[in-house]
Amino acid sequence: MSIVELLTLWFVTAVSLFIISQLPTGVEIDDFRIALTSSAVFGLLNALVRPVLVALALPIKIVLSSFIFTLLMNMAIFGLAAWFVSGFRLRWGFWSALIGAVALGFINSILYELLNRVVVS
């Protein structure tokens, strides 16, 4: 992954998080600077903690579908990021993490599709 791709990923995730915080999802982010910090923490957690969680939860993955397992991992990363970053809160706990994880995937997909159309055009 090039530095440009990494910076693009970081910025798109930050924009997605900030959009999510403006919706009634129970995810609260004080300002865009906190969204940028949260996005960086998301990236670090996905790179460092996610592989450990996946390895520990392998027996669970065998029972659950990949979608549910991935959703649970994303919720865990969401919760850890909120715990680490001051100014990033999950008002409704589990439910905010669930809604936020689904919304993050959805909004990231839309933003990347828009970005691809702009770059390709």
C-alpha positions in Angstrom: 0.0 0.0 0.0 1.5 3.4 -1.0 1.5 6.4 1.2 -1.1 8.1 -1.0 -3.5 5.1 -0.6 -2.9 5.0 3.2 -3.6 8.8 3.5 -6.7 8.4 1.3 -7.9 5.5 3.5 -7.3 7.6 6.7 -9.1 10.6 5.3 -12.1 8.7 3.9 -12.5 6.9 7.2 -12.3 10.2 9.1 -15.0 11.7 6.9 -17.1 8.6 7.3 -16.8 8.8 11.1 -17.6 12.4 11.2 -20.7 11.8 9.0 -21.8 9.0 11.3 -21.4 11.3 14.3 -23.8 13.8 12.7 -26.5 11.1 12.3 -28.7 9.8 15.2 -26.5 6.7 15.7 -25.4 7.3 19.3 -21.8 7.8 18.0 -20.5 11.1 19.2 -17.3 12.8 17.9 -16.6 16.3 19.1 -15.0 17.7 15.9 -13.2 16.7 12.7 -9.8 16.7 14.4 -11.1 14.0 16.7 -12.5 12.1 13.7 -9.0 12.2 12.1 -7.4 10.9 15.4 -10.1 8.2 15.6 -9.5 7.2 12.0 -5.8 6.8 12.8 -6.6 4.7 15.9 -9.0 2.6 13.8 -6.2 1.9 11.4 -3.7 0.9 14.2 -6.3 -1.3 15.9 -7.2 -3.0 12.6 -3.5 -3.7 12.0 -2.4 -4.7 15.5 -5.4 -5.9 17.5 -7.8 -7.4 14.8 -5.4 -10.3 13.9 -5.2 -11.3 17.6 -9.0 -11.1 18.0 -9.5 -13.2 14.9 -7.0 -15.8 16.1 -8.7 -16.0 19.6 -12.2 -16.1 18.1 -11.5 -18.8 15.5 -13.7 -21.4 17.1 -16.5 -18.8 17.1 -16.0 -18.1 13.4 -16.6 -21.7 12.6 -20.0 -21.5 14.2 -21.0 -18.0 13.0 -21.2 -16.8 9.4 -18.4 -14.6 8.1 -20.8 -11.6 8.0 -21.7 -11.8 11.7 -18.1 -12.6 12.7 -16.8 -9.5 10.7 -19.6 -7.4 12.2 -18.6 -8.4 15.8 -14.9 -7.7 15.0 -15.8 -4.3 13.7 -17.9 -3.6 16.8 -15.0 -4.5 19.0 -12.7 -2.2 17.1 -15.3 0.6 17.3 -15.6 0.1 21.1 -11.8 0.1 21.6 -11.3 3.2 19.5 -14.0 5.0 21.5 -12.2 3.9 24.7 -8.8 5.2 23.5 -9.8 8.5 21.9 -11.0 11.3 24.1 -13.9 13.1 22.4 -15.2 9.9 20.7 -18.1 8.3 22.6 -20.7 5.6 22.1 -23.8 6.9 23.8 -25.7 3.6 23.7 -22.7 1.3 24.1 -23.2 -2.0 22.3 -26.0 -0.6 20.1 -24.0 2.5 19.1 -21.1 0.2 18.2 -23.4 -2.0 16.1 -25.0 0.9 14.3 -21.6 2.7 13.9 -19.9 -0.4 12.5 -22.7 -1.0 9.9 -22.8 2.7 9.0 -19.0 2.9 8.7 -19.0 0.1 6.2 -21.9 1.6 4.2 -20.6 5.2 4.2 -17.1 4.1 3.4 -18.4 2.1 0.4 -20.3 5.1 -0.9 -17.4 7.5 -0.5 -14.9 5.1 -2.2 -17.3 4.6 -5.1 -17.6 8.3 -5.5 -13.9 8.7 -5.2 -13.3 6.0 -7.9 -15.7 7.7 -10.2 -13.9 11.0 -9.8 -10.5 9.5 -10.3 -11.4 7.4 -13.3 -13.3 10.2 -15.0 
